[in-house]
Amino acid sequence: MRYYSTNNPEHKVSLEEAVVKGLASDQGLYMPEKIPSLSKELIEQFSEMSFQEIGYRVMGALFSEDLTEKQIRDLVDHTLVFDAPIVEVEEGVYSLELFHGPTLAFKDFGARFCSKLMSLLLTDSEKKVRVLVATSGDTGSAVANGFLGVKGVEVIILFPKGKVSELQEKQFTTLGQNITALEVDGVFDDCQRMVKQAFLDEELNQSLLLTSANSINIARWIPQALYYFYAYSRLPKNGKKSAFAVPSGNFGNIAAGILAQKMGLPIDHFVAATNVNKVVPEFLNGESFKAMPSIATISNSMDVGNPSNFPRLLALYDNSEELLKSHVTGYYYSDEETKKVMQEVKTKGYTLDPHGAVGYLGLKNFMKNYPDYQGVFLETAHPGKFRDVVEETLDEKVVLPERLEAFMVGVKKSEPLANDYSAFKDFLKSLED
């Protein structure tokens, strides 16, 4: 299959180029030239299949032109080594728990798939690949752990100083080996801007093979569609319509859900829920899209003022703003509203992290207006990853899983970086082979 740039549909490349380059030369995001459709009969059979069996069929439909059946099975088996259960929080409201992977965040799915696919595509390459990653929290830890020790790949993570939780930092600053962390004196959008600039720097790209493992890369983005198929297959078949509410920052996660819908998954509506970084909800509610400086919140992984995947949302709806707005409803919430609902849901016996809480709020708001729906909100990270906020809000201790505790004993290793592209470029040039 060929992949086109959202900035120029005539610019088309192979799977290998789309994955290895990450971002098109015209700064567009790559999209599959055609979206395969799965039959209604097959999707109905998913309720009898395992997560892996669903994965073989979904990824097979997307990648069979470029990968062998064995490679697709290896990719899925490497990616889906942990569960993504749906848990009923209250009648008709389900949490899709995406935090059962190695770093306890939804990005483990995409990061594991991306690292495996990249290693398959670069088997014969003699040149070292530098994976550049901007993170507001969970992307850094997922990518670092997904690529840790991968031969021929060096990961460079940019993160905003003082704006990532201690536990998130520990998950990517204590690993060493082929992982380097750069602590930027700025906000996430600054990190993201510098990474994009590096991809477009002709001088750098002549001497270094640079790629991305952020959700701008199709190898990180596309596999996230898998857990939407799985979650839907486990929902009660009671004749009700279904809505999926996605806590959103860069909007890759919800775009993956829409990709699943375009492949035939009968999700009836999506809810894009954000914190006060409300660019997309305001657009969905009638305002023009206008990037803004990001604002720090307790749901820091969503502190994004210029979401990279917004062009994908439009591309999935044939660049029709009207179609997008008719299929996706947007809401945004303050830290105070987020904390309040965390406390309320705790009385129901369920602990939300600040991001899942935003998703839950969005779903509940939508269902007030559409009571004939059942709904799923994505719980994108384990509450322990945001222990300080959760403990303060709920006034109780959060017990960390053993694999999270293990990160806390590591020693942080990071290099300071000025909020200046020339400083980042100088760092990258020092890596030239």
C-alpha positions, 0 to 999 in steps of 0.5 A: 500500500502507498501512504500519502501526505495530508498536505499533498495527496499526490505525494505518496511513499512506501510503507518503509519510507512512511515509517522510517521518515515519520513525517512527510517532507512537506510537514504532512502526516502520512495516511493509508491511500485506502482504508480496507473494510472488514465485513459485518460478519467478521466483526460480529465474530470478533466476540468469540476471538482472542485479542491476538486473533482480532489483531491478526485480521485487522493488521492483516487487512492493513498490511498484507500488501507489504508484510508476510503473514508471519511478519504480521503475526509476529508484530501482533504477538509482540504487541498484544502481550497484555490485556485491555479489559473493559470494566463496568463502572456503573450501568452502561458506562465502561472503562477501557483499561489501557494501562496493563502494559510494561509502562502502564499507559496506552502508548505501550501498544503503539510503541511495541508495534512501532519498534518491532515494525521498524526493526523488520523494515531496517533489518538490512540497513547498516545505518543507525536510526535516531528516533526523535520523540517529544513527550508530555509524559507517557510517550517518552516512557512507552517509546523508551521501553519499547525500543530499549536495546533494539539493535541499530536504533538510538532514541532521543527524548525531549521533555519539558522541564518540571512538567512531567510527573516524577514517575513518568520521568523515571520511566525514561531517564533511568534506562541508559543503553540506547536511550537519551533524555533531553530536559528542555527549558520550555513546554511540550509544544516547544519540544514538539516544534524542535523535533519537527524542525529536525525532520525538515532540516536538510543538512541534518538529514544528509548525515543522520537517519532521523525518524519519529515514534510519536503518534505522527508516525503511522507505526505508532498510530495505526495499531491503536485501532486494535483495542477499539475492535477488542473493546467493542467485541466485549461490549454487551450486545443489547441493541444500544448505540455505542459512544467512545470517549477519548481523553485527548492531547495530540489526538492520535488516539481518537484518530485511531478509533475513527480509523477503526470505524472507517474499517467497519467497526460500528461505533456510533459516536466519538467524544473528544475530551480535553483539559483546558487545552481546548483547541479542538473542542472549541473547533468542534463547537463552532470556532475556527481551529487556532493553536494556542500556547499549552497550559499546565494541568494535572492531566499533563499528558494532554497539555498540548496547544497545537495537536499534531494529529488534527490533520488526520481527523480531517483526512479521515472525514474527507477533509470535511469539517462538517462531517467531522463535527457531526461524528465527534463531540468535544468537551473540555474540563478544568482541574477542579472539575477533574478532581471532583469527578475523581472523588465521585467515581471513587465512591462507586469503587473505581479509581480514575487517573486525571486523564481517564477522569476527563474521558469519563466526564466527556462521556457522561456529558454526552450521555445526558443528551443521548440516554439511549447510548452505552458508553466506553471511556478510555482509561489511558494510564494507571492512577499510580503514574500520577500518584501525587495528584491522585493521593491528594485528590482522594486523600488515600494512598495509591499502591504502585504495581511492582513494575512501577516501583522498580522504576523509582529506584533508578537514578535519573540521567538527563541532559539540559537543553535550551529552548532553542532549535540551534542547541538541539541541532548542535546536539544531533550533529555531535552524533554524526557517524 
